[in-house]
């Protein structure tokens, strides 16, 4: 029963309840989300029972959850929209606790396997329903752009086709890292087919990023590159590639017949940077900017967003900086970097495929976060997976103790307890 609860909770973070409970209408048309809100209220209530009855949590773990998740709630004290910051901060706090409990009970390997299988299953169901033209799984594109097959795009049991392709890419990263044999082939076939049906070019790029992440992890280990060496190479590589990419952006966009402003993202990011500079230390409050009169101004100032209510800055680092200031951005960078290189360290020391999966999926999330708001975002799968891996790595390395009976049942994966990798 507890595994069933975790599956349903992950499905909620994926947005399956939104697809089933909110009418599928074009953007800008009013929608009744009463049932959706009630479903999350019920889920949070049930989560409390699951947490209170768990035998795998420790006081230290709950304290870490309260510190990490509570920081978002505390921002309501200086927020420009205190009610929104308190409400959404409490939701993210709940997500944080559930992520900790889930990975503490199931372990990192089993948790990631469950996540990949669930996403793949939902993608498969979405494809079947798409074949029967089930209206809720169809993506309503205001620009009437078809997918690669010339048909209406698929969103599946996810709220948006681009987010759907991100979730498929995360599952793809886990599958190619951890799954073997024919199971890997069929899982990847479902996921790739799903992304093609969404018509999301972002999704295709993220599938490539997942494979690049796996390749980097394997090649780096084979070359004997430690965490610091790999980190240095990545930083130097980004320092060289990012300016080059920015300088070529307009030319590439024109050649591909795409909007050189990245559908309005460039002026939106500039706006977000200026908003952060106005409150650089504490920020505007968690999820507050676009729930205040300040966020309402944007739609009238950027031509691309006329008659469209902009929900966020379409960049995780910018959004978190605006929400929580420099301290929130620092926490985000710390968590992401510790997860990615913690995964690589695990793979480097023991050739554990779980470590490779963590490294690869984090690479996907980082790439996606440059144009999407996926963390720190309440009730969002990207944030939830980041928290799962963060707590999972801490537990497996013995940095976060479990109750004695539980910890004896699971071996630790430490930095020095595993055999060194061969160069």
C-alpha positions as CSV (number, residue, x, y, z in Angstrom):
1,X,0.0,0.0,0.0
2,X,2.8,2.4,0.8
3,X,4.4,1.8,-2.6
4,X,1.0,2.5,-4.2
5,X,0.9,5.8,-2.3
6,X,4.4,6.8,-3.5
7,X,3.4,5.9,-7.1
8,X,0.3,8.1,-6.9
9,X,2.2,10.9,-5.3
10,X,4.9,10.9,-8.0
11,X,2.0,10.8,-10.6
12,X,0.6,13.9,-9.0
13,X,4.0,15.7,-9.2
14,X,4.0,14.7,-12.9
15,X,0.6,16.5,-13.3
16,X,-1.5,13.4,-14.1
17,X,-4.3,14.7,-11.8
18,X,-4.2,18.1,-13.5
19,X,-4.8,16.4,-16.9
20,X,-7.7,14.3,-15.6
21,X,-9.3,16.9,-13.4
22,X,-8.9,20.2,-15.3
23,X,-10.6,20.7,-18.6
24,X,-8.3,20.7,-21.6
25,X,-8.9,24.1,-23.2
26,X,-6.7,26.5,-25.2
27,X,-4.4,28.8,-23.2
28,X,-6.1,31.9,-22.0
29,X,-9.5,30.3,-21.6
30,X,-10.8,30.1,-18.0
31,X,-10.7,26.6,-16.4
32,X,-12.3,25.2,-13.3
33,X,-9.5,23.6,-11.2
34,X,-11.6,23.0,-8.0
35,X,-11.3,19.2,-8.3
36,X,-7.5,19.5,-8.9
37,X,-7.0,21.6,-5.8
38,X,-9.1,19.2,-3.7
39,X,-7.1,16.3,-5.0
40,X,-3.9,17.9,-3.7
41,X,-5.5,18.7,-0.4
42,X,-6.4,15.1,0.0
43,X,-3.0,14.0,-1.1
44,X,-1.2,16.2,1.5
45,X,-3.5,14.9,4.2
46,X,-2.8,11.3,3.3
47,X,0.9,12.2,3.2
48,X,0.8,13.2,6.8
49,X,-0.4,9.8,7.8
50,X,2.3,8.1,5.7
51,X,5.0,10.2,7.3
52,X,3.7,9.7,10.8
53,X,3.5,5.9,10.4
54,X,6.9,5.6,8.7
55,X,9.5,3.5,10.6
56,X,12.4,4.6,8.3
57,X,12.7,8.2,9.2
58,X,15.0,9.8,11.8
59,X,14.9,13.0,13.7
60,X,17.9,14.2,11.8
61,X,16.3,13.6,8.5
62,X,13.1,15.4,9.5
63,X,15.2,18.3,10.8
64,X,17.0,18.6,7.5
65,X,13.6,18.6,5.7
66,X,12.3,21.4,8.0
67,X,15.4,23.5,7.5
68,X,15.4,23.0,3.7
69,X,11.7,23.2,3.1
70,X,11.0,25.6,5.9
71,X,13.3,28.2,4.4
72,X,10.8,28.8,1.6
73,X,8.0,29.2,4.0
74,X,9.9,31.7,6.1
75,X,10.2,34.0,3.1
76,X,6.6,34.9,3.6
77,X,7.8,37.2,6.4
78,X,9.2,39.7,3.8
79,X,7.2,38.5,0.7
80,X,5.3,41.0,-1.5
81,X,2.6,38.3,-1.6
82,X,2.9,36.7,1.9
83,X,-0.2,34.5,1.6
84,X,1.2,32.9,-1.7
85,X,4.6,32.4,-0.2
86,X,3.2,30.8,2.9
87,X,0.8,28.5,1.0
88,X,3.3,27.4,-1.7
89,X,6.2,27.2,0.8
90,X,4.1,24.8,2.9
91,X,3.4,22.7,-0.2
92,X,7.1,22.5,-1.0
93,X,7.9,21.6,2.6
94,X,5.4,18.7,2.3
95,X,7.1,17.6,-1.0
96,X,10.5,17.7,0.8
97,X,9.3,15.5,3.6
98,X,7.6,13.0,1.3
99,X,10.7,12.8,-0.9
100,X,12.8,12.0,2.2
101,X,10.4,9.4,3.5
102,X,10.1,7.7,0.1
103,X,13.8,7.3,-0.5
104,X,14.4,6.3,3.2
105,X,11.9,3.5,2.9
106,X,12.7,2.3,-0.6
107,X,16.4,3.2,-1.1
108,X,17.8,5.2,-4.0
109,X,18.1,2.4,-6.5
110,X,14.5,1.1,-6.0
111,X,13.2,4.7,-5.9
112,X,14.8,5.6,-9.3
113,X,13.7,2.4,-10.8
114,X,10.1,3.0,-9.7
115,X,10.2,6.5,-11.0
116,X,11.4,5.4,-14.4
117,X,8.9,2.6,-14.7
118,X,6.1,4.9,-13.7
119,X,6.9,7.6,-16.2
120,X,7.4,5.0,-18.9
121,X,4.0,3.4,-18.0
122,X,2.2,6.8,-18.1
123,X,3.9,7.6,-21.5
124,X,2.7,4.2,-22.8
125,X,-0.8,4.8,-21.6
126,X,-0.7,8.3,-23.2
127,X,0.4,6.8,-26.5
128,X,-2.5,4.3,-26.5
129,X,-5.0,7.0,-25.6
130,X,-3.6,9.2,-28.3
131,X,-4.2,6.4,-30.9
132,X,-7.9,6.5,-29.8
133,X,-7.9,10.3,-30.0
134,X,-8.7,10.7,-26.3
135,X,-9.1,14.4,-26.0
136,X,-7.5,15.1,-22.6
137,X,-4.1,13.7,-23.8
138,X,-4.0,15.9,-26.9
139,X,-2.0,19.1,-26.8
140,X,-3.8,22.2,-27.9
141,X,-1.3,24.4,-29.7
142,X,-2.5,27.9,-30.3
143,X,-0.1,28.1,-33.2
144,X,-1.4,24.9,-34.7
145,X,2.1,23.3,-35.1
146,X,2.0,19.6,-35.9
147,X,4.4,17.0,-34.5
148,X,7.1,15.3,-36.7
149,X,4.4,13.0,-38.1
150,X,2.2,15.9,-39.2
151,X,-0.4,15.2,-36.5
152,X,-1.7,17.0,-33.5
153,X,0.9,16.9,-30.7
154,X,0.6,14.6,-27.7
155,X,0.9,15.8,-24.2
156,X,-0.2,12.5,-22.6
157,X,-1.0,12.4,-18.9
158,X,1.1,15.5,-18.4
159,X,0.0,19.2,-18.4
160,X,2.3,20.4,-21.2
161,X,4.1,18.7,-24.1
162,X,7.5,20.3,-23.2
163,X,7.3,19.2,-19.6
164,X,6.1,15.8,-20.8
165,X,9.2,15.5,-22.9
166,X,11.4,16.5,-20.0
167,X,9.8,13.8,-17.8
168,X,10.4,11.2,-20.6
169,X,14.0,12.4,-20.8
170,X,14.6,11.9,-17.1
171,X,13.1,8.4,-17.3
172,X,15.3,7.8,-20.4
173,X,18.4,8.8,-18.4
174,X,17.6,6.4,-15.7
175,X,16.7,3.5,-18.1
176,X,19.9,3.7,-20.2
177,X,22.0,3.8,-17.0
178,X,20.3,1.2,-14.8
179,X,18.1,-1.1,-16.9
180,X,19.6,-4.0,-18.9
181,X,18.6,-6.2,-21.8
182,X,15.3,-6.2,-23.6
183,X,13.6,-4.2,-20.8
184,X,15.9,-1.2,-21.5
185,X,15.1,-1.5,-25.3
186,X,11.3,-1.5,-24.8
187,X,11.4,1.3,-22.1
188,X,13.5,3.5,-24.3
189,X,11.4,2.8,-27.4
190,X,8.3,3.9,-25.5
191,X,10.0,7.0,-24.2
192,X,11.5,8.1,-27.6
193,X,8.2,7.4,-29.4
194,X,6.4,9.5,-26.8
195,X,8.8,12.5,-27.3
196,X,8.5,12.3,-31.1
197,X,4.7,12.4,-30.8
198,X,4.8,15.5,-28.5
199,X,6.6,17.4,-31.3
200,X,8.9,19.0,-28.7
201,X,12.3,19.9,-30.1
202,X,13.3,20.5,-26.5
203,X,12.5,16.9,-25.7
204,X,14.7,15.6,-28.5
205,X,17.6,17.8,-27.3
206,X,17.1,16.5,-23.7
207,X,17.2,12.9,-24.9
208,X,20.5,13.7,-26.4
209,X,21.7,15.4,-23.2
210,X,20.8,12.2,-21.3
211,X,23.0,10.1,-23.6
212,X,25.8,12.7,-23.4
213,X,25.6,12.6,-19.6
214,X,26.0,8.8,-19.6
215,X,28.9,9.1,-22.0
216,X,30.6,11.7,-20.0
217,X,30.3,9.7,-16.8
218,X,31.6,6.5,-18.4
219,X,34.5,8.1,-20.3
220,X,35.5,10.2,-17.2
221,X,35.7,7.1,-15.0
222,X,37.6,5.2,-17.6
223,X,40.1,8.1,-17.8
224,X,40.4,8.1,-14.0
225,X,39.0,11.7,-13.6
226,X,38.1,12.4,-10.1
227,X,35.3,14.7,-9.0
228,X,37.5,17.8,-8.8
229,X,39.1,17.1,-12.2
230,X,35.8,16.5,-13.9
231,X,34.3,19.6,-12.3
232,X,37.1,21.7,-13.5
233,X,36.8,20.5,-17.0
234,X,33.0,21.1,-17.0
235,X,33.5,24.7,-15.7
236,X,36.2,25.5,-18.3
237,X,34.1,23.9,-21.0
238,X,31.0,26.0,-20.1
239,X,33.1,29.1,-19.8
240,X,34.2,28.6,-23.4
241,X,31.0,27.3,-25.0
242,X,28.4,29.6,-23.4
243,X,29.8,32.9,-24.8
244,X,30.2,31.1,-28.2
245,X,26.6,29.9,-28.1
246,X,25.2,33.3,-27.1
247,X,27.2,35.0,-30.0
248,X,25.7,32.5,-32.5
249,X,22.2,32.5,-31.1
250,X,20.7,35.0,-33.5
251,X,22.3,33.4,-36.6
252,X,21.2,29.9,-35.7
253,X,17.7,31.0,-34.8
254,X,17.4,32.7,-38.2
255,X,18.7,29.7,-40.1
256,X,16.2,27.5,-38.3
257,X,13.4,30.0,-38.9
258,X,13.0,30.4,-35.1
259,X,12.4,33.4,-33.0
260,X,15.8,34.9,-32.0
261,X,14.4,36.0,-28.6
262,X,13.6,32.3,-27.9
263,X,9.9,33.0,-27.9
264,X,10.3,36.0,-25.6
265,X,12.6,34.3,-23.1
266,X,15.6,36.6,-23.6
267,X,13.7,39.8,-22.6
268,X,11.9,37.9,-19.9
269,X,15.3,36.8,-18.4
270,X,16.5,40.4,-18.6
271,X,13.5,41.5,-16.7
272,X,14.1,38.8,-14.1
273,X,17.7,39.9,-13.7
274,X,16.6,43.4,-13.1
275,X,14.0,42.3,-10.6
276,X,16.6,40.3,-8.7
277,X,18.8,43.4,-8.5
278,X,16.0,45.3,-6.8
279,X,16.0,42.7,-3.9
280,X,19.3,40.8,-4.3
281,X,19.6,39.4,-0.7
282,X,16.2,38.1,0.4
283,X,14.3,38.2,-2.9
284,X,10.6,39.0,-3.3
285,X,9.3,35.9,-1.5
286,X,8.8,32.3,-2.6
287,X,6.4,32.2,-5.6
288,X,5.4,35.8,-4.8
289,X,6.5,37.9,-7.8
290,X,4.0,36.6,-10.2
291,X,1.3,36.5,-7.6
292,X,1.6,40.3,-7.1
293,X,1.0,43.4,-9.2
294,X,4.7,43.4,-10.1
295,X,4.4,40.2,-12.2
296,X,1.2,41.5,-13.9
297,X,3.1,44.3,-15.6
298,X,5.2,42.0,-17.7
299,X,2.5,40.8,-20.1
300,X,1.9,44.4,-21.2
301,X,5.6,45.3,-21.5
302,X,6.9,42.4,-23.6
303,X,5.3,42.1,-27.1
304,X,5.6,38.3,-27.2
305,X,3.4,37.9,-24.1
306,X,0.6,40.2,-25.0
307,X,-2.7,38.7,-23.8
308,X,-0.8,36.0,-21.9
309,X,-0.3,35.8,-18.1
310,X,3.4,35.0,-17.6
311,X,3.6,32.5,-14.8
312,X,7.4,32.6,-14.2
313,X,10.7,33.6,-15.7
314,X,11.3,30.3,-17.6
315,X,14.6,29.8,-16.0
316,X,15.1,28.1,-12.7
317,X,18.2,30.0,-11.4
318,X,16.6,33.4,-12.3
319,X,13.3,32.5,-10.8
320,X,14.9,31.2,-7.6
321,X,17.1,34.3,-7.4
322,X,14.0,36.5,-7.7
323,X,12.0,34.5,-5.2
324,X,14.7,34.0,-2.6
325,X,17.6,36.2,-3.4
326,X,21.2,35.3,-3.4
327,X,20.9,32.9,-0.5
328,X,18.2,30.9,-2.3
329,X,20.3,30.7,-5.5
330,X,23.2,29.5,-3.4
331,X,21.1,26.8,-1.8
332,X,19.9,25.7,-5.3
333,X,23.4,25.6,-6.7
334,X,24.7,23.7,-3.7
335,X,22.0,21.0,-3.9
336,X,22.3,20.5,-7.6
337,X,26.1,20.4,-7.6
338,X,26.2,18.0,-4.6
339,X,23.6,15.7,-6.3
340,X,25.3,15.6,-9.7
341,X,28.9,15.1,-8.4
342,X,27.7,12.9,-5.6
343,X,26.2,10.6,-8.3
344,X,29.5,10.7,-10.3
345,X,31.5,9.9,-7.1
346,X,29.3,6.9,-6.5
347,X,29.8,5.7,-10.0
348,X,33.5,6.5,-10.0
349,X,34.2,4.6,-6.8
350,X,32.1,1.5,-7.4
351,X,30.8,1.5,-11.0
352,X,27.3,1.6,-9.5
353,X,24.8,2.3,-12.2
354,X,22.7,4.2,-9.7
355,X,25.4,6.8,-9.5
356,X,25.6,7.0,-13.3
357,X,21.8,7.5,-13.4
358,X,21.9,10.3,-10.9
359,X,24.7,12.0,-12.8
360,X,22.8,11.7,-16.1
361,X,19.4,12.7,-14.9
362,X,20.8,15.7,-13.1
363,X,22.5,16.7,-16.3
364,X,19.1,16.6,-18.0
365,X,17.5,18.7,-15.3
366,X,20.3,21.3,-15.4
367,X,20.0,21.6,-19.2
368,X,16.2,21.9,-18.9
369,X,16.4,24.4,-16.1
370,X,18.0,27.0,-18.4
371,X,14.6,27.5,-20.2
372,X,12.1,26.0,-17.7
373,X,11.2,26.7,-14.1
374,X,11.6,23.2,-12.6
375,X,13.3,23.9,-9.3
376,X,12.7,25.1,-6.7
377,X,9.0,24.7,-7.8
378,X,6.3,23.4,-5.5
379,X,4.6,20.1,-6.4
380,X,6.9,19.8,-9.5
381,X,8.4,16.5,-10.6
382,X,11.8,18.1,-11.3
383,X,12.1,19.5,-7.8
384,X,10.8,16.2,-6.3
385,X,13.4,14.1,-8.2
386,X,16.1,16.5,-7.2
387,X,15.1,16.0,-3.5
388,X,14.8,12.3,-3.9
389,X,18.4,12.0,-5.2
390,X,19.7,14.5,-2.6
391,X,18.4,12.6,0.4
392,X,19.1,9.2,-1.2
393,X,22.8,10.0,-1.7
394,X,23.1,11.4,1.8
395,X,21.5,8.2,3.3
396,X,23.5,5.8,1.1
397,X,26.8,7.5,2.1
398,X,25.9,7.4,5.8
399,X,25.7,11.2,6.0
400,X,22.1,11.0,7.1
401,X,21.4,8.2,9.6
402,X,18.3,6.0,9.5
403,X,16.8,4.3,12.5
404,X,19.0,1.4,13.5
405,X,16.8,-1.5,12.4
406,X,16.5,0.1,9.0
407,X,20.1,1.1,8.6
408,X,21.3,-2.4,9.4
409,X,19.2,-3.8,6.5
410,X,20.9,-1.5,3.9
411,X,24.6,-1.3,3.2
412,X,26.1,2.2,2.9
413,X,27.8,3.4,-0.1
414,X,30.7,5.6,1.0
415,X,33.4,7.5,-0.7
416,X,36.2,5.2,0.6
417,X,34.4,2.0,1.2
418,X,34.2,1.0,-2.4
419,X,37.2,-0.2,-4.6
420,X,38.9,2.5,-6.6
421,X,38.1,2.8,-10.3
422,X,40.6,1.6,-12.8
423,X,42.2,4.2,-15.0
